[in-house]
Amino acid sequence: MDRLWAPWRMEFILERVKGSGNGEAPCILCGVLEAEDGPSNLILHRGRLAYIVLNKYPYSNGHLMVVPIRHVREFDALGAEEGAEIMALAQRCVAALREKLGAHGFNVGMNLGEAAGAGIEGHLHLHVVPRWRDDHNFMATIGDVRVIPEHIEETYKTLSASFS
């Protein structure tokens, strides 16, 4: 059996297991709001009701998430203004990823609930995943591994000017 060492995953695992004393893990998406914006929390933009953050565990380089500031689990619990701001920020994400990273296409969507594949089930968020023609390889299919061609801090620097 082959092994791929990914020690950076331990931080994610420990964040999920820590707990807040009541048996529930603290919300990662609420937690990043407490730090000053920059490469340490990966927040690119704070709006009035939502924010844009680089996904720390991306599907592809530049994978962004648009997140309501209010801790909300259910899609139908979003207010009209929250939903409108989330969609407007998603449009800004697409434009920035096209301009700064040269993305050819995008996957935009939400995984609502564990059965739908939500990794952070308690705080909904919208994914904006850039895609490029001819950037397909066997690693994800055969090795269950994603190859990200650029360090996340470099991607943060590249994209941050688009959201300031």
C-alpha beads as a LAMMPS data file, in Angstrom:
LAMMPS data file: protein, C-alpha beads

164 atoms
163 bonds

1 atom types
1 bond types

-500.0 500.0 xlo xhi
-500.0 500.0 ylo yhi
-500.0 500.0 zlo zhi

Masses

1 110.0

Atoms # bond

1 1 1 0.000 0.000 0.000
2 1 1 1.296 3.445 -0.940
3 1 1 1.221 6.252 1.590
4 1 1 0.991 9.945 0.961
5 1 1 2.015 11.976 3.986
6 1 1 -0.128 15.076 4.536
7 1 1 0.818 16.418 7.975
8 1 1 -0.932 19.722 7.271
9 1 1 -4.254 17.818 7.630
10 1 1 -3.633 17.343 11.368
11 1 1 -4.440 21.013 12.028
12 1 1 -7.834 20.513 10.350
13 1 1 -8.516 17.325 12.295
14 1 1 -7.593 18.890 15.623
15 1 1 -9.736 21.969 14.941
16 1 1 -12.720 19.678 14.338
17 1 1 -12.088 17.568 17.446
18 1 1 -11.219 20.309 19.968
19 1 1 -14.765 20.980 21.018
20 1 1 -16.108 23.890 22.984
21 1 1 -16.914 22.068 26.204
22 1 1 -20.462 21.212 25.156
23 1 1 -19.538 18.262 22.969
24 1 1 -19.628 20.252 19.735
25 1 1 -16.594 21.320 17.744
26 1 1 -16.227 25.082 17.354
27 1 1 -17.294 26.491 13.998
28 1 1 -14.238 26.955 11.794
29 1 1 -16.020 29.489 9.586
30 1 1 -16.989 31.647 12.578
31 1 1 -13.512 31.247 14.084
32 1 1 -11.653 32.742 11.120
33 1 1 -13.612 35.975 11.590
34 1 1 -11.841 36.574 14.908
35 1 1 -8.364 36.963 13.386
36 1 1 -7.030 39.968 11.508
37 1 1 -7.440 39.565 7.763
38 1 1 -4.426 38.265 5.923
39 1 1 -2.667 35.033 5.014
40 1 1 -3.237 33.670 8.530
41 1 1 -7.045 33.504 8.161
42 1 1 -7.221 33.653 4.325
43 1 1 -10.116 36.156 4.301
44 1 1 -9.978 38.187 1.088
45 1 1 -13.032 40.384 1.674
46 1 1 -15.527 41.187 4.432
47 1 1 -18.898 42.459 3.311
48 1 1 -21.771 43.631 5.477
49 1 1 -23.426 40.189 5.673
50 1 1 -20.938 37.774 4.083
51 1 1 -17.237 37.288 3.478
52 1 1 -14.900 35.657 0.947
53 1 1 -12.215 33.241 2.116
54 1 1 -9.748 30.957 0.358
55 1 1 -10.527 27.311 1.072
56 1 1 -7.715 25.967 3.255
57 1 1 -8.247 22.478 1.785
58 1 1 -8.953 23.296 -1.883
59 1 1 -10.178 21.176 -4.756
60 1 1 -8.139 23.379 -7.078
61 1 1 -5.871 26.398 -6.859
62 1 1 -7.927 29.504 -6.004
63 1 1 -10.891 27.591 -4.520
64 1 1 -12.914 30.298 -2.755
65 1 1 -15.851 30.166 -0.378
66 1 1 -18.489 32.834 0.141
67 1 1 -19.776 32.583 3.699
68 1 1 -22.565 34.382 5.558
69 1 1 -21.181 36.156 8.623
70 1 1 -24.182 34.980 10.624
71 1 1 -23.829 31.372 11.729
72 1 1 -26.600 29.735 9.712
73 1 1 -27.003 26.078 8.770
74 1 1 -30.062 25.972 6.533
75 1 1 -30.201 27.522 3.069
76 1 1 -33.843 28.480 3.484
77 1 1 -32.961 30.349 6.707
78 1 1 -30.897 32.930 4.789
79 1 1 -32.411 36.373 4.666
80 1 1 -33.029 37.992 1.266
81 1 1 -30.216 40.507 1.801
82 1 1 -27.790 37.760 2.875
83 1 1 -28.623 35.704 -0.203
84 1 1 -28.237 38.711 -2.493
85 1 1 -24.850 39.610 -1.001
86 1 1 -23.618 36.021 -1.244
87 1 1 -24.532 35.892 -4.937
88 1 1 -22.959 39.298 -5.644
89 1 1 -19.748 38.200 -3.905
90 1 1 -19.750 34.933 -5.874
91 1 1 -19.882 36.994 -9.073
92 1 1 -16.891 39.017 -7.846
93 1 1 -15.061 35.751 -7.140
94 1 1 -15.663 34.472 -10.666
95 1 1 -14.453 37.756 -12.171
96 1 1 -11.319 37.834 -9.989
97 1 1 -10.434 34.191 -10.654
98 1 1 -10.893 34.683 -14.384
99 1 1 -8.773 37.851 -14.405
100 1 1 -6.009 36.929 -11.927
101 1 1 -5.686 33.155 -12.411
102 1 1 -6.929 32.803 -15.987
103 1 1 -9.624 30.263 -15.090
104 1 1 -11.563 28.891 -18.082
105 1 1 -14.596 27.667 -16.142
106 1 1 -16.074 27.355 -12.666
107 1 1 -18.015 25.077 -10.382
108 1 1 -20.235 27.207 -8.129
109 1 1 -22.455 25.638 -5.514
110 1 1 -23.302 24.506 -1.999
111 1 1 -23.229 21.114 -0.313
112 1 1 -26.157 21.288 2.097
113 1 1 -26.073 18.625 4.805
114 1 1 -23.824 15.650 5.455
115 1 1 -25.623 13.495 2.870
116 1 1 -24.761 16.089 0.211
117 1 1 -21.078 16.079 1.134
118 1 1 -20.904 19.141 3.392
119 1 1 -17.539 19.109 5.152
120 1 1 -18.630 21.923 7.455
121 1 1 -22.261 21.065 7.953
122 1 1 -23.222 23.636 10.594
123 1 1 -22.365 26.824 8.671
124 1 1 -23.463 26.952 5.058
125 1 1 -21.113 28.365 2.456
126 1 1 -20.950 28.672 -1.309
127 1 1 -17.962 27.207 -3.162
128 1 1 -16.417 28.902 -6.190
129 1 1 -13.967 26.434 -7.742
130 1 1 -11.946 27.576 -10.754
131 1 1 -11.226 25.090 -13.552
132 1 1 -8.818 25.116 -16.495
133 1 1 -8.914 23.299 -19.809
134 1 1 -6.417 20.452 -19.989
135 1 1 -5.764 20.566 -16.241
136 1 1 -7.017 17.054 -15.615
137 1 1 -4.788 14.316 -14.316
138 1 1 -5.051 10.856 -12.862
139 1 1 -4.074 11.788 -9.291
140 1 1 -7.614 12.492 -8.043
141 1 1 -9.068 9.443 -9.770
142 1 1 -6.388 6.851 -9.094
143 1 1 -4.632 8.174 -6.001
144 1 1 -7.443 10.143 -4.334
145 1 1 -4.977 13.058 -4.251
146 1 1 -5.387 16.640 -5.447
147 1 1 -2.409 18.435 -6.918
148 1 1 -2.440 22.167 -6.166
149 1 1 0.190 23.947 -8.294
150 1 1 0.679 27.053 -6.140
151 1 1 1.162 27.669 -2.412
152 1 1 -2.013 29.060 -0.820
153 1 1 -0.200 32.164 0.520
154 1 1 0.909 33.012 -3.018
155 1 1 -2.660 32.616 -4.274
156 1 1 -3.817 34.874 -1.431
157 1 1 -1.372 37.586 -2.531
158 1 1 -2.463 37.262 -6.152
159 1 1 -6.178 37.523 -5.378
160 1 1 -6.155 40.002 -2.470
161 1 1 -5.811 43.069 -4.724
162 1 1 -9.079 42.126 -6.452
163 1 1 -11.031 42.393 -3.208
164 1 1 -9.481 45.391 -1.443

Bonds

1 1 1 2
2 1 2 3
3 1 3 4
4 1 4 5
5 1 5 6
6 1 6 7
7 1 7 8
8 1 8 9
9 1 9 10
10 1 10 11
11 1 11 12
12 1 12 13
13 1 13 14
14 1 14 15
15 1 15 16
16 1 16 17
17 1 17 18
18 1 18 19
19 1 19 20
20 1 20 21
21 1 21 22
22 1 22 23
23 1 23 24
24 1 24 25
25 1 25 26
26 1 26 27
27 1 27 28
28 1 28 29
29 1 29 30
30 1 30 31
31 1 31 32
32 1 32 33
33 1 33 34
34 1 34 35
35 1 35 36
36 1 36 37
37 1 37 38
38 1 38 39
39 1 39 40
40 1 40 41
41 1 41 42
42 1 42 43
43 1 43 44
44 1 44 45
45 1 45 46
46 1 46 47
47 1 47 48
48 1 48 49
49 1 49 50
50 1 50 51
51 1 51 52
52 1 52 53
53 1 53 54
54 1 54 55
55 1 55 56
56 1 56 57
57 1 57 58
58 1 58 59
59 1 59 60
60 1 60 61
61 1 61 62
62 1 62 63
63 1 63 64
64 1 64 65
65 1 65 66
66 1 66 67
67 1 67 68
68 1 68 69
69 1 69 70
70 1 70 71
71 1 71 72
72 1 72 73
73 1 73 74
74 1 74 75
75 1 75 76
76 1 76 77
77 1 77 78
78 1 78 79
79 1 79 80
80 1 80 81
81 1 81 82
82 1 82 83
83 1 83 84
84 1 84 85
85 1 85 86
86 1 86 87
87 1 87 88
88 1 88 89
89 1 89 90
90 1 90 91
91 1 91 92
92 1 92 93
93 1 93 94
94 1 94 95
95 1 95 96
96 1 96 97
97 1 97 98
98 1 98 99
99 1 99 100
100 1 100 101
101 1 101 102
102 1 102 103
103 1 103 104
104 1 104 105
105 1 105 106
106 1 106 107
107 1 107 108
108 1 108 109
109 1 109 110
110 1 110 111
111 1 111 112
112 1 112 113
113 1 113 114
114 1 114 115
115 1 115 116
116 1 116 117
117 1 117 118
118 1 118 119
119 1 119 120
120 1 120 121
121 1 121 122
122 1 122 123
123 1 123 124
124 1 124 125
125 1 125 126
126 1 126 127
127 1 127 128
128 1 128 129
129 1 129 130
130 1 130 131
131 1 131 132
132 1 132 133
133 1 133 134
134 1 134 135
135 1 135 136
136 1 136 137
137 1 137 138
138 1 138 139
139 1 139 140
140 1 140 141
141 1 141 142
142 1 142 143
143 1 143 144
144 1 144 145
145 1 145 146
146 1 146 147
147 1 147 148
148 1 148 149
149 1 149 150
150 1 150 151
151 1 151 152
152 1 152 153
153 1 153 154
154 1 154 155
155 1 155 156
156 1 156 157
157 1 157 158
158 1 158 159
159 1 159 160
160 1 160 161
161 1 161 162
162 1 162 163
163 1 163 164
